[in-house]
């Protein structure tokens, strides 16, 4: 399985972007995926996740602005980002879990993205830059 992100770019604060993550082949693991971002000097942080019970979650810092969704017919995971802020500037990665039976694949809790090591397949990333 390969993941290919797209949709990043440079926008002004208050703008919107929609990131896409195309999954190369359908497996039921598409129901356990997440978006992470890395900021230089701050490491990798979870942004949003989905689970097999159709639950979704976003972290508090993007709540009300970002939405994660899955189009399983298109094998594509999305991250809709509205009202972008300069602090959202980062490289964004999508990730997929290999073990659909792990607890974090069955459901996700509000505001909590499972840790990065629960995901084993990663895309190459897409850069998002937000300026004032």
KAQUIFEN-V141723 format. One record per residue. N is the residue number from 1. RES is the residue in one letter. D_CENTER is the distance of its C-alpha to the mean C-alpha in Angstrom with 2 decimals. Layout:
# KAQUIFEN-V141723
N:RES:D_CENTER / N:RES:D_CENTER
This chain:
# KAQUIFEN-V141723
1:X:16.77 / 2:X:15.03 / 3:X:11.60 / 4:X:12.02 / 5:X:9.75 / 6:X:11.70 / 7:X:12.25 / 8:X:12.31 / 9:X:15.66 / 10:X:17.98 / 11:X:18.60 / 12:X:20.81 / 13:X:19.98 / 14:X:19.64 / 15:X:18.21 / 16:X:15.25 / 17:X:12.83 / 18:X:10.75 / 19:X:8.33 / 20:X:8.93 / 21:X:8.37 / 22:X:11.86 / 23:X:12.88 / 24:X:16.45 / 25:X:18.02 / 26:X:17.69 / 27:X:17.89 / 28:X:17.27 / 29:X:14.50 / 30:X:12.20 / 31:X:12.52 / 32:X:10.86 / 33:X:7.31 / 34:X:4.24 / 35:X:1.74 / 36:X:5.30 / 37:X:7.95 / 38:X:11.60 / 39:X:14.54 / 40:X:17.95 / 41:X:20.00 / 42:X:17.39 / 43:X:15.46 / 44:X:11.93 / 45:X:10.20 / 46:X:7.52 / 47:X:5.93 / 48:X:5.05 / 49:X:6.21 / 50:X:8.78 / 51:X:12.17 / 52:X:15.27 / 53:X:17.17 / 54:X:14.91 / 55:X:13.87 / 56:X:10.67 / 57:X:10.06 / 58:X:8.93 / 59:X:10.79 / 60:X:14.13 / 61:X:13.83 / 62:X:11.63 / 63:X:13.21 / 64:X:15.06 / 65:X:13.34 / 66:X:9.67 / 67:X:9.12 / 68:X:6.76 / 69:X:9.11 / 70:X:10.44 / 71:X:13.56 / 72:X:15.10 / 73:X:18.14 / 74:X:16.37 / 75:X:14.19 / 76:X:11.24 / 77:X:7.74 / 78:X:7.24 / 79:X:5.94 / 80:X:9.47 / 81:X:10.48 / 82:X:14.13 / 83:X:16.74 / 84:X:15.13 / 85:X:16.90 / 86:X:18.04 / 87:X:16.33 / 88:X:12.89 / 89:X:14.17 / 90:X:12.25 / 91:X:10.98 / 92:X:7.26 / 93:X:6.38 / 94:X:4.90 / 95:X:7.18 / 96:X:9.67 / 97:X:12.44 / 98:X:15.99 / 99:X:17.82 / 100:X:17.19 / 101:X:20.03 / 102:X:18.54 / 103:X:18.49 / 104:X:14.82 / 105:X:14.34 / 106:X:17.02 / 107:X:15.66 / 108:X:13.44 / 109:X:15.27 / 110:X:14.88 / 111:X:13.34 / 112:X:12.64 / 113:X:9.60 / 114:X:11.42 / 115:X:12.46 / 116:X:11.21 / 117:X:14.43 / 118:X:13.66 / 119:X:11.59 / 120:X:13.92 / 121:X:12.64 / 122:X:10.62 / 123:X:10.50 / 124:X:12.61 / 125:X:10.35 / 126:X:10.98 / 127:X:12.81 / 128:X:12.69 / 129:X:16.06 / 130:X:17.36 / 131:X:21.11 / 132:X:23.65
